[in-house]
Amino acid sequence: MPKNEVISPELAEPNGHFAQATVIETGGRLLFISGMTARAKDGTVTGVGDITAQTHQVCQNLKAAVEAAGGSLDDIARVDVYVRNMEDFDAIHAVRRQYFTGVAPASTMVEVSKFVNKDYLIEINAIAAIQD
């Protein structure tokens, strides 16, 4: 379902790969994707200690989830990103630019002290609007 970026002249330009806000016309289905981590299909953790490899795996997992519901990464309107180290901001956004090539989703990123697995460096959940 097409989404459009909302840009307010009253707000600073985003400092990463995300939109200030996105708008989607209704008439489709909302998909809520649980937090995706760097778990590969076989359950192992991809890229232990490597934020770039883990971010790629997370984005591939988001892609798999949205495609299973009949959508694409372009349908993702919002993501919440949880990271172990905010210093990885630039590396994470470099990877995100490779997956979210159209209008970037609205986004929040926060640093957390722990994940459910000590090897995780990033987790992303998402909301998508998929056209029927």
BELZI-V490325 format. One record per residue. N is the residue number from 1. SS is DSSP state (2 for helix, 1 for strand, 0 for the rest). PHI is phi in whole degrees, 0 to 359 (999 if undefined). Layout:
n=N ss=SS phi=PHI
n=N ss=SS phi=PHI
This chain:
n=1 ss=0 phi=999
n=2 ss=0 phi=297
n=3 ss=1 phi=241
n=4 ss=1 phi=235
n=5 ss=1 phi=283
n=6 ss=1 phi=255
n=7 ss=0 phi=238
n=8 ss=0 phi=254
n=9 ss=0 phi=292
n=10 ss=0 phi=272
n=11 ss=0 phi=244
n=12 ss=0 phi=292
n=13 ss=0 phi=296
n=14 ss=0 phi=304
n=15 ss=0 phi=263
n=16 ss=0 phi=215
n=17 ss=0 phi=268
n=18 ss=0 phi=199
n=19 ss=1 phi=266
n=20 ss=0 phi=299
n=21 ss=1 phi=200
n=22 ss=1 phi=230
n=23 ss=1 phi=233
n=24 ss=1 phi=227
n=25 ss=0 phi=292
n=26 ss=0 phi=284
n=27 ss=0 phi=119
n=28 ss=1 phi=232
n=29 ss=1 phi=244
n=30 ss=1 phi=267
n=31 ss=1 phi=243
n=32 ss=1 phi=251
n=33 ss=1 phi=261
n=34 ss=1 phi=299
n=35 ss=1 phi=304
n=36 ss=1 phi=261
n=37 ss=0 phi=245
n=38 ss=0 phi=273
n=39 ss=1 phi=283
n=40 ss=0 phi=283
n=41 ss=0 phi=305
n=42 ss=0 phi=277
n=43 ss=0 phi=91
n=44 ss=0 phi=281
n=45 ss=1 phi=270
n=46 ss=0 phi=280
n=47 ss=0 phi=64
n=48 ss=0 phi=305
n=49 ss=0 phi=83
n=50 ss=0 phi=237
n=51 ss=2 phi=296
n=52 ss=2 phi=294
n=53 ss=2 phi=297
n=54 ss=2 phi=293
n=55 ss=2 phi=295
n=56 ss=2 phi=301
n=57 ss=2 phi=296
n=58 ss=2 phi=300
n=59 ss=2 phi=295
n=60 ss=2 phi=295
n=61 ss=2 phi=292
n=62 ss=2 phi=300
n=63 ss=2 phi=300
n=64 ss=2 phi=298
n=65 ss=2 phi=294
n=66 ss=2 phi=291
n=67 ss=2 phi=291
n=68 ss=2 phi=297
n=69 ss=0 phi=268
n=70 ss=0 phi=92
n=71 ss=0 phi=243
n=72 ss=0 phi=218
n=73 ss=2 phi=301
n=74 ss=2 phi=295
n=75 ss=2 phi=277
n=76 ss=1 phi=284
n=77 ss=1 phi=261
n=78 ss=1 phi=212
n=79 ss=1 phi=227
n=80 ss=1 phi=243
n=81 ss=1 phi=245
n=82 ss=1 phi=245
n=83 ss=1 phi=231
n=84 ss=0 phi=282
n=85 ss=0 phi=219
n=86 ss=2 phi=297
n=87 ss=2 phi=296
n=88 ss=2 phi=274
n=89 ss=2 phi=311
n=90 ss=2 phi=296
n=91 ss=2 phi=296
n=92 ss=2 phi=296
n=93 ss=2 phi=291
n=94 ss=2 phi=297
n=95 ss=2 phi=289
n=96 ss=2 phi=304
n=97 ss=2 phi=299
n=98 ss=2 phi=285
n=99 ss=2 phi=260
n=100 ss=0 phi=261
n=101 ss=0 phi=268
n=102 ss=0 phi=267
n=103 ss=0 phi=295
n=104 ss=0 phi=291
n=105 ss=0 phi=287
n=106 ss=1 phi=297
n=107 ss=1 phi=208
n=108 ss=1 phi=232
n=109 ss=1 phi=232
n=110 ss=1 phi=225
n=111 ss=1 phi=269
n=112 ss=0 phi=238
n=113 ss=0 phi=271
n=114 ss=0 phi=212
n=115 ss=0 phi=242
n=116 ss=0 phi=290
n=117 ss=0 phi=232
n=118 ss=0 phi=297
n=119 ss=0 phi=273
n=120 ss=0 phi=288
n=121 ss=0 phi=249
n=122 ss=1 phi=206
n=123 ss=1 phi=215
n=124 ss=1 phi=228
n=125 ss=1 phi=250
n=126 ss=1 phi=211
n=127 ss=1 phi=234
n=128 ss=1 phi=237
n=129 ss=1 phi=242
n=130 ss=1 phi=250
n=131 ss=1 phi=288
n=132 ss=0 phi=284
